[in-house]
Amino acid sequence: MKTRHKIISALAAVVLLAAVSVILVALPRPESAATVAPAPGAAAVSADLPAATASLEAIQLSFRDIARRVLPVVVEVDVTETVTQSSSGSPFDFFNNRGGEGDTQEFQRSGLGSGIIVRQNGSTVYVLTNKHVVETATVIKVKLHDQRTFEAKLVGLDPRKDLALVSFTSREALPVAELGDSAALEAGDLVLAVGNPLGFSSSITMGIVSAVGRSGPESQSQYTDYIQTDAAINQGNSGGALVDIRGRVVGVNTWIAAPSGGSVGLGFAIPIDNAKKTIDDFIATGKVQYGWLGVQIGDLTETAPYTGFAKDLKVEGLKGALIVATYKDSPAARAGLLPGDFVLRIDGQEVRNRDNLTQIVGGLAAGSTHEFEVVRGGTRSKLSVKIGVRDDKDEVAPPKNLWPGMAVARLTDELRTAAKVAAGVDGLLVGAVTDPETPAGKAGFQAGDVIVSVNGTSAKNVMDYYRSLNDTSKRTVTFVVNRAGTQITIELPR
């Protein structure tokens, strides 16, 4: 069986296309089979037909084997929730004499999703699914592939990644999913989606990995990236498995991008690597603990508000994330990270962008120490950072501790027009003050201010701005600001 898998995994796509082509060439057209002589080489093509058929059969048997191993570890998750709804909206309320306007009634509503058996400790079986499948459930039932049904209970919810873990009891040892390595996935890899779409239990579909490292929509959590696939995913697939050609779970099917609500070949799964710590944390403590750095971060794209930043900070062509501000007494501040630092790597792992930095740090254990490689003032350096704990409600620190608490941008022609800055006024535009309680807010900065100089140094260049801002030899930072044509001085205490 292992030998067959090795052969098929290497040759499946090529052999499948080649075999289909051979069969099409080999089959004669019905209307000409009796009257047209075989073309030169036709006998050789016909002789290849059994080999092509054998190749197709081997592929088919491989997919059958994957299905046999995966279907038993993917379960149906049936939920019941109590819904409260106003009774005044029903056209039958008057006839049923159910009371006046504003009355409410409760009713039970059923829902369906999928889950993956990821662990069995003794008689306790753990099923990984999506948070949105079970978060409002009053009753949870798990139906196995063999149709046995078990009452389940919620172990924990992870709203940041839309993951949840439920458990049920079975004295019998059940099949448990083999978790793969989602970091090894590449676009073009064959994958299969397993779940219960639209109530059709134990369904399996095939496709490829369309892309990796996808970001979710704005309403979707940025604590995970996503695998994009064209394997058919529909409602009811949520929480089901995305598996590779060895039957290993590489993703948790989570959402689709489709105006109709049905599959259009744009399905998205949470990489299983992003769920492994969640599983362990839930089983150990019933909750997920995220690492906290204590910074505000941004992406240095060549669009507002970061046009020209990469050139000024000497990080052109580099991947990473910009530290825009730091919280006082945070892990970042204690480690010496400063506004204007550009984070390249953490423990040697490349930081792709802002969201990726959030994902990496979130996955680090509180209290652990890690090496951050940054570019500061055009020079690379490394800092050791001891990670803190992120608050469950993301209320990590008060705004008054955010330094400096404002975002600046280079004054391009577009921004000059939008902010109505007069010609001849040069500097850095204050794009936003994060909160009135930040140091910048309390000092009196306003969106639309133009910073002309910082500590006597011209503020035309972002590098000079951050260098002056981070100069701890002075107890205050002195800004010369042009506000609607009037020049004022603002002092920002450290």
N, C-alpha and C positions, 0 to 999 in steps of 0.2 A: 504493500500500500504506500509506504514512504517513497519507494523508488518511483512508483507511478506519479506521485505528486511532484517529485523533482523534475521529471520529464515534462509534465503538463505545465507546471508553472513557468518553465522557460520557453516553451514552444506553443502554448495554447493559442495566443492571438494570431501568430503567423500561420500555424497549421490550419486553424479554422478558416481563415480567408483563402488560403491556398486550396484547401479541400473543396470548399464551395465552388471555387473557380474551376477546378478539375471536373467536378460533377457536371457543371453547366456545359462545359465544352464536350464532355463525353456523351451526353444524352442527345440522340438524333431528334430532329423535328418530326412529329408524326406524319405530316403531309408529304415529306420527302423521303422517309425511311425506305420505302419500297422501290423507289425509282432512281435515286441518286447514289452513285458509287461512293464508297467510303473515301474520304479525303486522305492524302498521304499522311502517315503517322497516326491515323485513327486507331489502329490496332494497339499501338503503344499506349495511347491515352486510355483505352478501355482496360488495358492490363493494369494501369495504375489505380483504377477505380476501387478495387478491394482495399488497397492500402489507404486511400483517402477515406473510405468508409470506416476503416478501423481507427483512423486518427480521430474522426468525429465521434465515434463510439467511446473512445478513451476519454475525450473531453466530457461527453455526457455522463459517463460513469464517475468522473471526478466531481462534477457538480452534484450528482446524486449523493456521493459520499459526504460532501460538505453539508448538504441539506440534512442528512441523517444525523450528523454530529452536532449541528447547530440548532435545529428546530427544537430538540428537547430542552435546551437551556434558555430559550426565549419564551416568555410566558405572556398570557393575557392578564391585564390588570383591569378589573371591573370595580368601579367606584360608585357610591351613592352619596349624594350631597343634599342637604336640606336648604331649600331656596325660599326666601320670604319675598312675597310680591303683593303689591296693592291689588285688592279685589275690585276696586272701582273701575278698572280698565276693561272688565269683561262685559260684553253686551248682554249676558244672561243674569247679571247680578240683580237687576230689577225684578225679574220674574222669580228668582230664587230667594228674594227678600233677604239678602245677605248683609244688610246694614247700609249705613250711609257712606259718604265720600271719605276716603282716608283709611278705611278698614284694610287690614292685611291678612293674608293667609299663607300658611306654610305648605309646601309639597315636596316630595322626594323626586330627585332627578338623577338619572343614571348617566354614567360616562364610561368610556373605554379607552384604554391605552395599551402599551406594551412594557415589558420589563425584561431584565437579564439576570439570571441566577449567577451571582458573582462570588459567593462564598457560602460554605456550610460549616458551622462550628457546632459539633455535636448534633443535636436535633434542631438547632436554629438555622434556618435557611434565609439568606439575605438576597434581596432582589433590588437591582439598581434601575431606576426609572427617571422620568422628568418630574420636576417640582410641579409643573402646571397640570400634570395628570392627577396628582393626589392631594394637592395642598388644601382643598376645601372639602375633602371627603370625610363623611361621618362613618362610612363602612367601606372597607377595602377587601376585595377578594382576589386571589391569585388562581388562575386556571392554568394547569400544566398542559403540555402538548398531548398527553394521554387523556385529557378532559377531567382529571381529578381537580377538585376545587378546595382551596384552603382559605380560612379567615386569616387576614394579615393585619399587622399594625405598623404604624409609622415609626421609624427609627429617627429620622432627621430630614430636614429640608435645607437646601443650599440655594437661596434665591439668587446669589451672584452668578451662578453657573446654570441655573435651572435644572438642578439635580436633586434627587431624593432617594432615600433608601427605606425599604419596607422589609418586614421579616414575617415568617410564618414557621410553624413547627411541623417537622416530619421526622419520625423515627427511622425512616428508610433513607439511605444515602441516595441523593439525587445527582444527576449530571450537573456539573458546574462549568461555566464558560472558561475557556482559555483566553486570557487577556493578551493582546498583541502589543506591538510597538508602533504607535501611530506616528511617531517622529520619522519612521523609515518610509512612510507613504510618499509617493510622488504622483503628479498628474499623469494619467494614463493607466494607472494600476487597476486591475480588475477587482471589483468589490460586489458583495451581495447584501441587500437590505432584507432584514427578517423582522416580522412583526404581525400585527393584526389590523391591516388597513380597512377602514370602513366596516369593521366587524368580521371580515373574512379571516378567520383565525389561521395561524401558522402559515402565512404567505411569505414567499421568498422571491425577490426580484434581483436582476443582475444589471450591472452597469460598470462605469469606470469612475475613478476619482477625477473630477473635472478640474479641481484646484484645491490647494491646501492653504492654510493661514488666512482664510477669509474672515473679515470682520462682520459682526452682526449689524442689523439696523440700529438706529439711534436708541430705540426703545429696548434693545437687547443688551444684556450685560457685556461689559468689556473685560470681564475677568477670564474669558476664554476666547480662543479663535475657533474656527469651524472648518470641517472638511466639506467641500462641495462635491456632490455626486449626481449623476443622471439616472442612477438606479431609482425606480419608481417608489416614491414615498408619499403617502396620503394620510389623512386624518385617521388616527388609530395606530399609526406607526410610531408615534411619539414614545420614547423610552426603549424602543427596540434596538436591535443590534445592526451595526454595519460591520461586515466581516471580510477578511481577505481570502485569498484562494486556498489557504490552509485551514480555514474555519476559525481563525483567531479573531476575537472582537477588537476592532480598531476604532470604533466610534459608537456614540449613542445618538440615534436619530432623533432630531429635536424640532426642526421647523422647516417649512417650505416657503419659497417665494413664488406665489401664484395668485393672480387676480381672481381666479375662479375658485380658489380653495382646493383645487385638485392638482395632481402631479403634472408639471410641465417640464420636468427634467432639471429642476433647480431645488434639490434637497440638500439639507445641511445637518451635519452630525458633530457632536462634541468629541474631539479626539480623546480616546480612552486614556492617554497619558495624563490628561487634565482631570480625569475622574478618579485615578488610583488613590491619590491622597485623600480625596473626599470619602471614598469607601472606608479607608483605614480610620480616618477621624471619626466618622459616624459610629463605627463598631466600637471604637475605644471609648468615646466620650458622648456620643449622641449629637455632636455639633461639629462644625468645621471651623478651624482656626486659620485666619489669613495673616500673612506677614504684613507689617506696616513700615514704610520708609519715612514718611512725613514730608512730602514735597508736592508741589504743583508742577506738572510737566506738559510739554508741547511737542509737536512734530515740526521739524524745520522744512516744510514744503515751501516752494517758491510762490506762495500765495499769501494774501493778508491773513494774519498779522505778521508773518515771519519772512516776508520778502527781503532778501539780502542778508539775513542772519547767518546762513551757512558760510557765506564768503567772509563776513566780518569776523566770525568766530573761528575761521580756518578749519572748517569741518566739511567742506564741499566734497561730495561723493561718498561720504561716510554714512552708515546706518547707525541709528541710535535715537535718543530722546533728550530733549533740552530740559534742564531744571530751571523753571521760571521763578519759583519762589520756594523757600523752605520754612518749616514750622520751627520756632524756637524750642529748644530742649527736646527735639525729636531725634530718632536714630540718625537721620541724615545730618542734622546740625551737630550732634555730638561726634560724628565721624569726620566732620570737616567738609562735607559737601556744601557747595555754595550756589546761589543763583548764577546762571550763565554756564555752569558745568554741563558738558554734553556726555551722557553716559553711553559708552560703546559696548561694554561687556560686563557680565556678572559671572564670576567663577569661570571665565573663559567662554561662556555662552554668549553669542552675539545678540544684542538687543536690536530688534528690527525697527521698532517704532515706539510711540508713546504707549499704545495699548499693550504691546508685548512686554514693556517694562512693568506695567501693572500686573500682568499675568505672572511674570517670573517672580517678582517680589511677593505677590500674594501666595505663591506656592512654597515660599521659604518658611521654615519653622521659626516661631518666635524664640528669641534668645540665641539663635545660631548666628555665626559670624561669617561674612562672605566678602570676597574681593571684588570691588568695583573699579573698572578701568574707565577713566574719563579724560576728556580733552578740556583743559582750562588755559585760556589765554594762548591757544595754539600749541600747547605742550601736553603730551600724554603723561598721566600719572595714575597710580593705583592707591586706593583707600580701603581699609578694612571697616566694614559696617556691621554692627550688631543689630539685627532685625527686631522690631517691636511687634506688638499685637494690634491688629486692626479691630476697632470696635464693631460689634455686630451690626449696628445701625449706621456705620461709617461716620459717626460723630467722633472723629479722631482727635481733634484739637480745636480750641476756640479761634475765631478769626483774628483776635487781637494778637495771636502768636505767629501769624503768617507774615514773613518778611520777604519783600517790602509790602506786598499786598496790592500790587498794581501790575498791569501788563502794558508794555510799550511796543511800539512798531516804528520802523523807519518811515519817514514822511515822503511817501511816493506821491506822484501827481494825482493818482486816484484818491488816496486818503486825504490829500490836501483839499481836494474839491469837496469830498464828503464831509470833512470836518470844518470847512469854510475857514481854512488857514490862509492868511494873506500871503501874496508873493513876497519873497525876500525874508520870510521867517523860516529859519532852518533849525532842525533838531530832531528829537524823537517824540512821537505823538503818544500821549497816554490814551491807550485804547479803552481801558476799563479799570475801575477800582473795584477789587474783588468784593469788598464789604466795607461799610462805613466804620466798622470797628477795627479794621486792620491799621497798622502804623501809617500807611499811605492815606487811608481814609481819614483818620484822626488828624493828620497833619494838614489836611485840606486839599489834597489833590482831587482833580475832577477829570472825567473823560473829556478829551478835546484839548487839554493842556499840552503845550509843546515845551519839552524840556530842552533848554538851550545849553546848559552846562551843569556838570556835577562836580562839586568840590573844585571849581575853577577850571575844569577840563571840558573842552567842547564835547557835546553829546551827539554829534552827527554819526558817530560810529558806535555800534552795539558793544564792541569789545571794550572801548573806553568807558562806556556806561557801566558795565558790570565790574570792570576793574576798580572804578571809583566807588561804586556801591559797596564793594566787598573790602574796602580799605579800613581795617579795624584800628588803625592808628589814630583815627578821629572818632570822638564819641557821638558826633552827629554827622549826617550827610547833608550838605548844603546844595540846594537846587535853585538855579535861575530858570524861571518858567515864564513863557509868553502865554497869556490868557486873553483871548479875544483882542489882541493888539496891545495889551498892557503887560509890562514886565514886572514880575513879582519874585520875591525870594521865599522859598519854603525850606524849613529845616526839619529833617527827619531823624528823631532820636533812635539810637540803636536799642 
